[in-house]
Amino acid sequence: MNVYPAVTLLAILLVPLSVRGAEPQPPRSPAPPSRSSDASSAERWVGQLEDAIDRLQEDLYFERGTYPAGLQEKADRASATVAHYHKTVRDGDRRRQMRDFREMDEEIHKLVELLERSGDPWLRRQASRIRHPDEQLHFALRTGQDTREGVDTALIARHAHLLEREAKSLQDVGDRVSRQDQRLRKTIERFVHEAEHFHEVAEKDADLDHLRRDFEDLDDAWHEVVEYINQSRYGLYFRRAAQDVNLVHNQIHTLVTRQSGPPEVAPPVRPQPGMPHPDFPGDGQRRAESARERPAIQFSIPGIGSFRIPR
């Protein structure tokens, strides 16, 4: 008797049960970044970037539409620089990675700009899919650098620009799938406004306290959007766009709440009642804010269970 079909069937039956029966785990403190984790993150995002450009090139090859002049050449150039950069990542030379990333990033920006100027909805979606992994790769490289400069305000400004764009992409989804849900659309609209304002402040090289205050308003708006999406019958349609926003938003939260100045070299001390929080000394309200659970996108699949994506 062949037992393999029976084993396979048992595995299929047990997986949904384990998903439904899993107990929620408390959030864990992130481990300090390591060289291996930085390389793994870069490998992941450059792989997604290659896939996004491959999809664009496939569409161009089969001529499924009318394209702006020079798009094929820019896509080919971007693809070549991404492939070259991927080889650099595998080689593990950090200095060459930063140099080659700048060259690749320039080509990606040229391609994305042309796609966005086209006015074609499909090409604009391709621009978003290419831009997101490129910006995540930039974030992984900058946050993985050995630096004693503390908070990277230039990175905050660039990520704030990405958040504004991702927020507007989410708003486009809302306009398409939930036209009758005015409350949801208004909630997203408020978040887009806060994202635009935060980007404007970040570009003006505001001081860190100013950025933290404005981020609190942005954070409140996003928590409201996530809460509403998680309760909405349209939630599954928002999942991908909302995940992208949530990832960028929580990365900015990490940046603006990071302690400024040189990193501490003393061993960690267990907090005692009355001790100030290291990120916001002497500010009880912000201590509570820093401990606030980060927003997470939730969705359900009938017959399987509910899923929570903290990202």
N, C-alpha and C positions, 0 to 999 in steps of 0.2 A: 504493500500500500504506500502510495506517495503522500508523505506528511506535509510537504511544503505548502500546498493550497490551504490546508487547515491552519497552519501557523500564520500564513498571511492573513486569513480571515480573522483570526483571533487578534492580531495586531491592529487591524482596521477597526475592530469593535472596541478595543481597549483605549485607543488614542483619544476619541471623543470623550470617553468617561474620565480620562485623566485631565483633560482640559476643563471639563465642567467641575470636577472635584477639587481642582487645585485651589489651595488657600492663598489669598493675596499676601504677598511678602512686603514687609516694611522697606522703605527706600534705603538703599545702601549708600554710604559715603563713597564718592568716586576715588579710585586708586590713583596715586600720582602717575602722570604720564611717563612712559618709558620709551626707549629707542625702538624696541620691538613693536609696541602698540602704535607709535607714530608711523612706522613703516607699514603696518597692517592697515591703518586708516587711510594712508595715502594710496596704497594698492587698491583698496576698495573703491575710492572715489575716482581714481584715474580709470579703473575698469568701467565704471558707470558712464564716465565721460566718453570713452571709446564707443560704448554701446549706443549712446544717444546720437553721436555723429554718424555711426554706421546706419542707423535708421533713417537719418536725413539723406545720406548718400544713396541708400537704396531707393528712396522715393524719387530722387533726382535722376537716377539711372533709368527708371521705368517711365519717367516723364508723365507723372500723374497730374500735373497742373502747369500753370505758367509761373515762371520764377524770375526774380530780379536778375539783371545782367551781372555777371561775375560771381554769382552764388556758387556755381560748381567749383570754380577755381579756389574760392575762399574755403569751401568745405574740404577740398582735397588738401589744401595747405594746413588747415587746422588738424585734419586727421594725421598728417605726417608728423606734425610737431607733438601731438599727443602720443603717438607710437614711440617717438624718440624719447619723450619724457618718461614713458612707462619703463623703458629699458634702463633709464637713469635711476628710477626708483628701485628697480630690482638689484642694481649694482650697489646701492646703499651709500653712495657718496653724498653726504648732506650738502656740502658746498656746491657741488654740481647740480643738485636737485633745485636749490634756490635759483641758480642762474638759469637753468633750463626751464624752470617754471615760469619765470618772467617772460621768456620768449614765447612759450606756449600760451600763456595768459593773454598776451597781446594779440595773438592770432585768434583766440577764442572770442575776445571782445569784438574784434572786427567782424567775425561771422555772426555773432549774436546781434550786433547793431544792425547789420544788413537784414537779418531775419525780422527784427522788430519793426524796421522801417517799411517792410513790404506791405503791411496792412492786411495780409492774409491771415485769418485766424489759425489755420493749421500751422503755418510757418512760425507764428508767434508762440504757439504751444511748443514747437520744437526748440525755439530760442530759450524758453523757460527750462526745458528738460536738459539743455546743454549748459545753461548758466548755473543751475543749482549744484551739480557735482564740481564744477570749476571753482565756485566760491567755497564749497566745503573743503576742497583740496587746499585752497589758500588758507582757510581757517586752521586746518590740521597742521600745515607747515608753520604758520606763525605761532600757534600755541605750543608747538613742540620745540621751539627754539630755546636755547639756554639764554635767558635774559634776566637782568637784575633791575630792569626799568619799571617793574610793577605793571600797572594797567596800561594796555595798548589802546590808546584812544583812536589811532588811525584804523586799527582793526575794528573797533566798535563802529566807526563811521561807515566803513565799507560794509559791515554786516547789517547796519541799520538800513543802508540802501537796498540790500538784498531782501530784508524783511518787508520793506515797503512794497517791493515788486511782488513778493510772494503773497502779501496781503491782498493786493489788487487782483492777483490770479484767483485767490479764494473768493473774492467778491464777484468775479466773472462767473465762477461756478454757481454761486448763490443766485445770481440773476437768471441763470439758465434753468436751474432745477427747483427753485423754491419761490417762484414769482408770487404765489398766493400767501406766502409766509412773510408778512411785512415786518413782524417783530425780529425774525432772524436776519432779514436784510438790513434793518436798522442797527442791530447789534454789530454786524460785520462792518457796516459803514462807519460806526463810531471807532472801531478798532483801526480801520484804514486811516482815519483822520489822525489818531494818536500815533500811528506808525509814521505818517508823513511828518508830523511835528517832531517826533524823536529823531528822525533822519536829519531834518533841518538843523536841530540843535547840535547833533553830533558832528555835522559837517562844519559848523562854526567853531569847532574845537573848544567846546564848553568845558568847564572844570568838572571834575568827577562828581562832586556833590550835586551839581545841576543835573548831570546825566542820571544820577540815581533817583533824584526827585521825579524827573519826567518819566523815567522808566516805571516808577510805581503806578502812574496813571495808565501807561501802556499795558502793564501787567494786569491791572484790574480789568481793562477792556478785553484782554485776551482770555482771562479766566471766564469772563461772562460768555464769550463766544464759544469756548470749549464746552462749558456747561450746557449751553443751549443746543449745540450740535450733537452732543452725546444723548440728548433727550429727543432729538428731532427724528421724525420718520425718514428724513432725507439724509441721515447721518452717513450711511454707507457711500453715498455719492460724493460726500465731502472728504472721505477718508484720506485719499492721497494728497490733495491740496492742503488739508488741515495738518497732516503729518509734516509736510515740508515747512509750513509756517511754525509749527510747534518746535521743531528741531532748531530753527534759526532763533526763535524767540528765547528758548531756554539757553542757547549758547550765549546770547547777549546778556541774559541774566547772570550767567557765570562770569562774564567779563566785568560787568559793572559792580558786582558784589565782591570781586577779588580784592584782596588787601593790597594797597599801593605801597611802593617802596621795595627795598631788597627783601628777598624771601627770608623767613625765619630759619635760624639754624639750631635753635634750642629744641629740646625734646618736647612733644606735645604735653599740655597740662590739662587734666580733667577739669571742665568748668565747674565752678562753685556758685551757689546762690549769691547774687549781687555782683558777680564779675561781669565786666563789659564784654559784649560780643566783639571778636577781633575785627570784623568787617566794619562795624558801626559803633565805635566806642561811646559808651554813655548814652545811647539812644535806645530806649526800651521799645518804642514803636517799631523801629527798623530791625531790632533784634527779632521781634515777632514776625516781621515780614520775611527776614532771611530764612526763618524756619518754616515758612509756608510751603505746603506741598506743591510741587511743580505740576502744571496742567498736563493731562494725558488724554489722548484720543481713544474713545471706546466705540466698539461696534459689535453687533451680534450676528451670528449666522444660525438660522433656524435649524434645530436638530443637532447642532454641534456645540455651541456655547458662546460666551462673551469673551472678548479679547480687549486688552488694555495695552496701548502702545505709548510708553512714556517718552521715548526718543528725546 
